[in-house]
Amino acid sequence: MSLTEIPVSSTEHFVGSIISLCVDQVRLPDGSLASRECVLHPGGAAVLAVTPEQQVVLVRQHRYACGLDLLELPAGKLDAGEDPAACARRELAEETPYTAQSVQLLHEFYSTPGFCNEKIFLYWAQGVEANSQLQADAGELLELVLLDDKQVREALAQQRIRDAKTLIALYWWLARREGA
């Protein structure tokens, strides 16, 4: 049985610097019509970086939409035509004092597929060094946070980390450390 919804029409309601909003009419597999509200996003990349001292590199920043200061992996929006791996390395160097010699793709996933097409490329940094000369983007206020294994476990247990991409990465890192 096909579950595919066929687009019939699309109306763009907003175009911003990061997202666009549209309402689409779709034909369902049973032939009926339905409306779908969609947030269109260029995608992003996030990077799990661990220092030579075995500390996870995170940033704390205020997320206005949530009204909270969140602990997150260094991450950001893909620029037009940008390679996701290059984006991950750039974001690490812009948001923290660290760089990575290379990054390895861990997983691609959709942040909220019920209404948004944002795909996040999650990378693991290799050859992490504290030698970045880059600065955060204008208007981006960040605090560097380094957590060791025990502190990561405590932060997870106390639900101090609420960002999905960061949760995915940290649980992967802990499982890898335990040999899973």
C-alpha positions as CSV (number, residue, x, y, z in Angstrom):
1,M,0.0,0.0,0.0
2,S,1.3,3.4,-1.0
3,L,1.4,6.1,1.7
4,T,2.6,8.8,-0.7
5,E,0.8,12.2,-0.7
6,I,0.9,13.9,-4.1
7,P,1.3,17.7,-4.1
8,V,-1.6,19.4,-5.9
9,S,-0.8,23.1,-5.1
10,S,1.4,25.2,-2.9
11,T,0.9,28.7,-1.5
12,E,3.9,30.5,0.0
13,H,2.9,32.6,3.0
14,F,6.3,33.8,4.3
15,V,9.9,33.9,3.2
16,G,12.5,34.8,5.8
17,S,16.2,34.7,6.1
18,I,16.2,31.2,7.6
19,I,12.8,29.6,6.9
20,S,9.9,29.8,4.5
21,L,6.3,28.9,5.3
22,C,3.8,27.3,2.9
23,V,0.5,25.6,2.8
24,D,0.2,22.8,0.3
25,Q,-2.9,20.9,-0.9
26,V,-2.1,17.2,-1.3
27,R,-4.0,14.2,-2.7
28,L,-4.0,11.3,-0.2
29,P,-3.6,7.7,-1.3
30,D,-7.4,7.2,-0.9
31,G,-8.0,10.1,-3.4
32,S,-9.2,12.7,-0.9
33,L,-7.6,16.1,-0.5
34,A,-5.8,17.4,2.6
35,S,-3.9,20.6,3.6
36,R,-0.3,20.5,4.8
37,E,1.4,23.4,6.6
38,C,5.2,23.2,5.9
39,V,8.2,25.0,7.3
40,L,11.0,24.9,4.7
41,H,14.6,25.1,6.0
42,P,17.9,24.7,4.2
43,G,19.2,22.2,6.7
44,G,22.0,22.2,9.1
45,A,25.1,20.5,10.5
46,A,26.1,19.7,14.1
47,V,29.4,18.3,15.4
48,L,30.3,16.2,18.4
49,A,33.8,17.3,19.4
50,V,35.7,15.7,22.3
51,T,38.9,17.4,23.5
52,P,42.1,15.4,24.0
53,E,41.2,15.5,27.7
54,Q,38.0,13.6,26.9
55,Q,35.7,16.5,27.5
56,V,32.7,17.1,25.2
57,V,32.6,20.5,23.6
58,L,29.2,22.2,24.0
59,V,27.8,25.7,23.9
60,R,25.2,27.3,26.0
61,Q,23.0,29.8,24.2
62,H,19.6,31.4,24.6
63,R,17.0,30.0,22.3
64,Y,14.3,32.7,22.0
65,A,11.6,30.4,20.5
66,C,11.9,28.1,23.6
67,G,12.6,30.9,26.1
68,L,15.5,28.9,27.5
69,D,19.3,28.8,27.7
70,L,20.1,25.4,26.1
71,L,23.3,23.3,26.1
72,E,23.9,22.2,22.5
73,L,26.5,20.9,20.2
74,P,28.1,23.5,18.0
75,A,25.8,23.6,15.0
76,G,24.4,25.9,12.3
77,K,22.5,26.4,9.1
78,L,23.9,25.2,5.8
79,D,24.7,28.1,3.5
80,A,23.5,27.8,-0.1
81,G,25.5,25.0,-1.8
82,E,27.6,24.4,1.3
83,D,29.0,20.9,2.0
84,P,27.5,19.7,5.4
85,A,31.0,18.5,6.6
86,A,32.5,21.9,5.8
87,C,29.6,23.5,7.7
88,A,30.2,21.3,10.8
89,R,33.9,22.2,10.8
90,R,33.1,25.9,10.3
91,E,30.5,26.0,13.1
92,L,32.9,24.3,15.5
93,A,35.6,26.9,14.8
94,E,33.2,29.8,14.9
95,E,31.3,28.9,18.1
96,T,34.2,27.5,20.1
97,P,38.0,27.8,20.4
98,Y,38.3,24.3,18.8
99,T,38.9,23.0,15.3
100,A,38.8,19.5,13.8
101,Q,41.3,18.0,11.4
102,S,38.4,16.0,9.9
103,V,34.8,15.0,10.6
104,Q,33.0,11.7,10.1
105,L,29.2,11.6,9.3
106,L,27.4,9.8,12.1
107,H,23.8,10.2,11.0
108,E,21.4,12.3,9.0
109,F,18.0,13.0,10.5
110,Y,14.9,15.3,10.2
111,S,14.4,17.5,13.2
112,T,10.6,17.7,13.1
113,P,9.3,15.8,10.0
114,G,5.6,16.3,10.9
115,F,5.8,19.9,9.5
116,C,9.4,20.8,8.7
117,N,11.9,19.5,6.1
118,E,15.0,20.5,8.1
119,K,17.6,17.8,7.7
120,I,20.5,17.8,10.2
121,F,23.8,16.2,9.4
122,L,25.5,15.0,12.6
123,Y,29.3,14.6,12.6
124,W,31.9,13.4,14.9
125,A,35.1,15.5,15.0
126,Q,38.5,13.9,14.7
127,G,41.8,15.6,15.6
128,V,40.2,18.2,17.9
129,E,42.6,21.1,18.8
130,A,42.2,24.4,20.6
131,N,43.5,26.6,17.9
132,S,40.5,28.4,16.2
133,Q,40.9,32.0,15.1
134,L,37.3,32.4,14.0
135,Q,34.6,34.4,15.8
136,A,30.9,33.7,16.4
137,D,28.4,35.3,14.0
138,A,27.2,38.8,14.9
139,G,24.4,38.6,17.4
140,E,25.3,35.1,18.4
141,L,26.1,35.0,22.1
142,L,27.6,31.7,23.3
143,E,29.2,30.3,26.4
144,L,31.7,27.4,26.0
145,V,30.9,24.4,28.2
146,L,33.2,21.4,28.5
147,L,31.8,18.2,30.2
148,D,33.6,15.0,31.0
149,D,31.9,11.6,30.9
150,K,30.5,11.9,34.5
151,Q,29.2,15.4,33.9
152,V,27.5,14.3,30.6
153,R,25.8,11.5,32.5
154,E,24.7,13.9,35.2
155,A,23.4,16.5,32.8
156,L,21.4,13.8,30.9
157,A,20.0,12.3,34.1
158,Q,18.9,15.7,35.4
159,Q,17.4,16.6,32.0
160,R,19.7,19.7,31.6
161,I,20.1,18.8,27.9
162,R,16.9,19.2,26.0
163,D,18.2,19.7,22.4
164,A,17.5,16.6,20.2
165,K,20.6,16.7,18.1
166,T,22.7,16.9,21.3
167,L,20.8,14.1,23.0
168,I,21.4,11.9,19.9
169,A,25.1,12.6,19.9
170,L,25.7,12.3,23.6
171,Y,23.9,8.9,23.9
172,W,25.9,7.7,20.9
173,W,29.1,8.8,22.5
174,L,28.3,7.2,25.8
175,A,27.3,3.9,24.1
176,R,30.5,4.0,22.1
177,R,32.6,4.5,25.2
178,E,30.9,1.5,26.8
179,G,31.6,-0.6,23.8
180,A,28.1,-1.0,22.5
